[in-house]
Amino acid sequence: MRKLILMSFTCLLFCNPAISSTGWMITRVQYAGTYGNGDVYVVFSDNVNEPQCPAPRIDVPASHPNARNVLATAYAAIASGLTVAVSSSGCFNGYPTLDTAHETGFMLRS
C-alpha cells in the first residue's frame, strides 16, 4: 500500500500540467525591465501558453539565480532583432515564470 501511495504521488507530481513546462515557443521581445524590488519582466509579441496564467510575458523573481541573465538576454534580443525561445513553468505575480528546472528557459535564436 505504501508503494502504491508513493507511486501515485510521483505520478501526480510529474504528470500534473500545472507544474510541468509549457514546451518551447519562438517569439520576439517587445520590451523588458525590472521592478523596484529586482523582479524581472519580459514582454513578448505572443502569449506564453502557461495553463494557469497565459500572458504575453514572463515575470522572474529577483531571487531566481538567472534573473539578471534573463534581463541581459532580453536586452540582447531587442538590440539585435533576434527571436527568442522561451519555456515557462508555473506562475509568479499572475504571469508565466521560469523555475530552476532544466526544462524551462529563455534563449536567443539566430
N, C-alpha and C positions, 0 to 999 in steps of 0.2 A: 504494500500500500504506500509506503514511504517513497519508493522508487516511482510509482505512478504519479504521485503528487509532484515530485521533483521534475519529472518529465513534462508534466502539464505546465508547470510554472516556466520551464525553459522554453517550451513552445510559445507560450503567451508572450514571453519576453522578446523572442526573436521573430515571431510571426505577426506581431501587432503592427498594423500600418501606421499607427500614430507615433511609433518610436523607431521606425525604420527610415532610411534615407529615401528621398524622393526620386533618385536617379539623376543623371546629369542632364542639364539643359544648356543650350547655347543662346546667348543674348548679348546685348550691348549695355554698357554702363551709361546712365544718363547723368548722374551726379552722385557724390559721396561726401561724407563728413563725419564729424564726431559731435556728441553731446557734451555738455559741461562736465559730466561725470566720467568721460572717457569712452563710453559706449560708442560703437562704430555703426554707421548705416550706409548701405549701398543701394541705390535705386536703379532698376533695370528698365529696359523697354518692354519686357514681357513679364507676366506673372510667374512667380515661383510656385509650383503646384504642391505646396505643403498642405496636406489634407485638413489640418485643424486651423490654418491661418493663411490661406492663399493671398498673396500680395505681390506687387512688382518690386520687391525689395527684400533685403536681409538686414537684420539687426544682430550685432555680435557684442556680447558683454565685454567690458574693459578687462575683466578677469580672464578672458579666453587667452590662451598662450599665443595665439596668432592674430590677435585683434589689429595690431599695428601692420602686420603683413597684409591683412585683408585690405586695409585702407591704402597702403602703398600699391597693391595690385590694382585696385580700383582707379587710383590716380594715373597709373601707367596705362591702363586701358583707355582712359579718357584722352590722355595726351597722344597716344599712338593711333587711336581709332580702331584698335583691335577688338575682336569679340572676346567674350569670356565664357568659361564653362563654370557652372555652379551646381552644387548638390547640397540640399539642406536636410536637416533632421530636427524636428520639433519647432517650438515657438519661443520667442523671447520678446517681451513687451507687445505681444499680439502680432508679431511678424515672424516669418521663417528665420531660422538661425542655423549656425554651424555648431556641431558638437565636436568633441575631440576624437571621434572615431575616424578610422581610415576611409570610410565610405562617404564622408562629406568633405566638401572643399570648395575652393574658389581659385581659378587659374586663368591666365591669359591664353588665348589661342591665336595662332598665326593664320 
